[in-house]
Amino acid sequence: MVSPSPNTAERPDPNSEVSTFLRNLHGLNMSIVQQLSPILEDKQGIDLRLYYILHAIDNGAVHPGAIAQAMKLPNSLVTKHLDQLAQKSLLERSIDSEDSRRIRISLTRKGIDLMNGSDNILAGMVGQRLARIADDKRAIFIETLVALAGDTEKK
């Protein structure tokens, strides 16, 4: 007979609200990534990480450090991803006109078109998932998700 671990009493209940939330949030995230990434890679030639970086640039993060901060990624990894996007001619690097020590990132027409095409693909696929939720509950779900994903450092 196997005796229980001495730390069993200190473990949270696996059926608690928090455990259920975290387990299902992880499951949802993984299933979305596993569904969307291969399609995005096949149809657009980018993965979700590169897609989100294109959006960060489009939303005004035009310096590598700002992109790293927006994406919560290390600068070295963002540089690698920017190199991948530049090799695909989806962005351009230039010297910042206000500070010649900084590099400014901008999307090319090809990058904008690819991002918009990716938005359409993802909207259709995610829309199908959201359609599983009744209309009246969907708005509440989205509002709740936005509240939970908000910046926890702001008080």
FENWO-V143667 format. One record per run of one state. SS is the DSSP state (a for helix, b for strand, c for the rest). FROM is the first residue (numbers start at 1). LEN is the number of residues. If there is no record, write none. Layout:
ss;from;len
SS;FROM;LEN
SS;FROM;LEN
//
This chain:
ss;from;len
c;1;7
a;8;3
c;11;6
a;17;28
c;45;3
a;48;11
c;59;5
a;64;8
c;72;3
a;75;13
c;88;3
b;91;5
c;96;7
b;103;5
c;108;1
a;109;22
c;131;4
a;135;15
c;150;6
//
